């Protein structure tokens, strides 16, 4: 059985308007941790206070779509290794 622990940090709680800013996951010591570039989107002060992340931290990160693809590959690989 494969167990993957994961955590998404976002710009808010609205799934339609808000964006992912960080994805973290772990499976049997294998870690996935990536920041997401949110472009010109403002990062609310409360999000910075909770996560410690700033717009500057996200500026050079990959776009959300690429990070999500990479995360899906991580999950797929973990599932294949757990068979």
Order of alpha helices (4+ residues) and beta strands (2+ residues): beta-beta-beta-alpha-alpha-beta-alpha
